Amino acid sequence: MKITINNREVILDNYETINVKDLLKEMRYTFPMIVVKINGDLVRKKDYETTFVKDGDNVSAIHLISGG
């Protein structure tokens, strides 16, 4: 499967589809405050296990950082 994540093309040879939770784990995105969009659509954290990324999808994983 080939996807684009954060404007970088990634090939995941072992998957035909993958849910968002497992994708974040596979990509080692472990930051606790992260926003995920697939093809421009926001994915709620509660839906990470039931929302699947497919071949050709464009994924954005945005780390939220607060400061003052």
C-alpha positions in Angstrom: 0.0 0.0 0.0 1.3 3.5 -0.9 0.0 6.5 1.0 1.2 10.1 1.5 1.7 11.1 5.2 2.7 14.6 6.1 3.6 15.3 2.4 5.9 12.3 2.3 5.2 9.2 0.2 5.3 6.1 2.3 5.0 2.4 1.2 3.6 0.0 3.7 4.4 -3.4 2.2 2.6 -5.5 4.8 -0.8 -3.8 4.6 -3.7 -3.5 2.2 -5.5 -1.2 4.7 -4.5 -0.1 8.2 -6.5 1.6 10.9 -5.4 5.1 12.2 -4.3 3.8 15.6 -2.0 1.1 14.0 -0.7 3.6 11.4 0.4 6.0 14.1 2.1 3.2 15.9 3.8 1.9 12.7 5.0 5.5 12.0 6.1 5.9 15.6 3.9 8.9 16.1 3.5 8.7 19.9 2.9 12.3 20.8 -0.2 12.4 23.0 -1.8 15.4 21.4 -2.1 14.7 17.7 -4.7 15.6 15.1 -5.2 13.2 12.1 -6.9 14.0 8.8 -7.4 11.6 6.0 -8.0 13.2 2.6 -8.8 16.5 4.4 -11.4 14.9 6.7 -10.8 15.1 10.5 -10.7 11.7 12.3 -11.8 11.9 15.9 -9.6 10.1 18.4 -12.4 7.8 19.4 -12.6 6.6 15.8 -8.9 5.7 15.4 -9.5 2.0 15.6 -12.5 2.0 13.2 -11.2 4.4 10.6 -9.0 2.8 7.9 -6.4 4.3 5.6 -6.4 2.8 2.1 -4.0 2.8 -0.8 -3.5 6.3 -2.2 -4.9 8.2 0.8 -3.4 11.5 1.9 -2.9 11.5 5.7 -1.9 14.5 7.8 -0.7 13.8 11.4 -0.3 17.1 13.2 1.3 17.3 16.6 -0.3 20.0 18.8 2.2 21.9 20.9 1.1 24.5 23.5 3.3 27.1 25.0 3.2 30.5 26.5 
